[in-house]
Amino acid sequence: MRPQTIAAIYFLFWFLSLFLVLPFEARIKRDVEVETVLGQAEGAPPHFSFWRVVLRTSVVAAGLFLIFWLNYSYEWVTIHSFDRFFDPPQTR
């Protein structure tokens, strides 16, 4: 696999992971009772740490990419794995 392909796939996994991590970041911060600022939404985290979210997103994306890479290398699930679900039934 070319380095550009690896970077593009990791980039896609990173943004997918961002949308997986953000709701948990808000939930973790909301469990602790903290004063809110005037005009702040109730669902918004009181102290948002951008770099913490980036770090957590990168770790989750690296894990997902590792699973993808291992599947790519060892071919655990291929396109032919789904043939039995889409082939018409055999008639005799």
C-alpha positions as a Python dict, from the first residue, in 0.01 Angstrom:
ca = {
    (1, 'M'): (0, 0, 0),
    (2, 'R'): (136, 341, -91),
    (3, 'P'): (205, 601, 180),
    (4, 'Q'): (-52, 840, 31),
    (5, 'T'): (-317, 569, 60),
    (6, 'I'): (-220, 495, 420),
    (7, 'A'): (-239, 866, 508),
    (8, 'A'): (-577, 907, 337),
    (9, 'I'): (-728, 605, 513),
    (10, 'Y'): (-590, 715, 851),
    (11, 'F'): (-733, 1064, 787),
    (12, 'L'): (-1077, 909, 726),
    (13, 'F'): (-1049, 698, 1041),
    (14, 'W'): (-939, 1006, 1235),
    (15, 'F'): (-1249, 1204, 1142),
    (16, 'L'): (-1474, 906, 1208),
    (17, 'S'): (-1311, 874, 1550),
    (18, 'L'): (-1357, 1245, 1617),
    (19, 'F'): (-1733, 1204, 1593),
    (20, 'L'): (-1711, 897, 1817),
    (21, 'V'): (-1501, 1072, 2084),
    (22, 'L'): (-1679, 1409, 2106),
    (23, 'P'): (-2004, 1283, 2264),
    (24, 'F'): (-1808, 1098, 2534),
    (25, 'E'): (-1601, 1409, 2605),
    (26, 'A'): (-1918, 1609, 2666),
    (27, 'R'): (-2068, 1333, 2882),
    (28, 'I'): (-1757, 1299, 3098),
    (29, 'K'): (-1748, 1672, 3166),
    (30, 'R'): (-2123, 1700, 3229),
    (31, 'D'): (-2131, 1442, 3511),
    (32, 'V'): (-1945, 1682, 3739),
    (33, 'E'): (-2154, 1976, 3854),
    (34, 'V'): (-1980, 2296, 3747),
    (35, 'E'): (-2108, 2650, 3719),
    (36, 'T'): (-2208, 2743, 3368),
    (37, 'V'): (-2135, 3072, 3200),
    (38, 'L'): (-2423, 3297, 3102),
    (39, 'G'): (-2540, 3192, 2757),
    (40, 'Q'): (-2375, 2848, 2769),
    (41, 'A'): (-2588, 2556, 2657),
    (42, 'E'): (-2665, 2293, 2920),
    (43, 'G'): (-2523, 2013, 2705),
    (44, 'A'): (-2194, 2190, 2637),
    (45, 'P'): (-1890, 2079, 2834),
    (46, 'P'): (-1781, 2350, 3081),
    (47, 'H'): (-1407, 2306, 3013),
    (48, 'F'): (-1328, 2190, 2661),
    (49, 'S'): (-971, 2073, 2605),
    (50, 'F'): (-893, 2066, 2233),
    (51, 'W'): (-562, 1881, 2270),
    (52, 'R'): (-716, 1613, 2492),
    (53, 'V'): (-980, 1549, 2226),
    (54, 'V'): (-712, 1538, 1955),
    (55, 'L'): (-506, 1288, 2157),
    (56, 'R'): (-803, 1063, 2232),
    (57, 'T'): (-919, 1080, 1871),
    (58, 'S'): (-571, 990, 1747),
    (59, 'V'): (-552, 689, 1978),
    (60, 'V'): (-895, 560, 1871),
    (61, 'A'): (-811, 620, 1503),
    (62, 'A'): (-479, 436, 1542),
    (63, 'G'): (-663, 138, 1693),
    (64, 'L'): (-919, 131, 1413),
    (65, 'F'): (-646, 170, 1153),
    (66, 'L'): (-452, -117, 1312),
    (67, 'I'): (-757, -341, 1279),
    (68, 'F'): (-795, -229, 917),
    (69, 'W'): (-426, -291, 844),
    (70, 'L'): (-435, -639, 998),
    (71, 'N'): (-745, -726, 796),
    (72, 'Y'): (-573, -593, 483),
    (73, 'S'): (-261, -799, 554),
    (74, 'Y'): (-420, -1127, 665),
    (75, 'E'): (-742, -1099, 460),
    (76, 'W'): (-976, -1205, 740),
    (77, 'V'): (-1277, -1044, 573),
    (78, 'T'): (-1270, -999, 196),
    (79, 'I'): (-1530, -905, -61),
    (80, 'H'): (-1577, -1276, -131),
    (81, 'S'): (-1679, -1332, 232),
    (82, 'F'): (-2016, -1177, 147),
    (83, 'D'): (-2087, -1383, -166),
    (84, 'R'): (-2305, -1632, 21),
    (85, 'F'): (-2540, -1350, 126),
    (86, 'F'): (-2594, -1212, -224),
    (87, 'D'): (-2581, -1516, -452),
    (88, 'P'): (-2917, -1638, -579),
    (89, 'P'): (-3019, -1975, -434),
    (90, 'Q'): (-2915, -2279, -632),
    (91, 'T'): (-3201, -2462, -802),
    (92, 'R'): (-3183, -2830, -894),
}
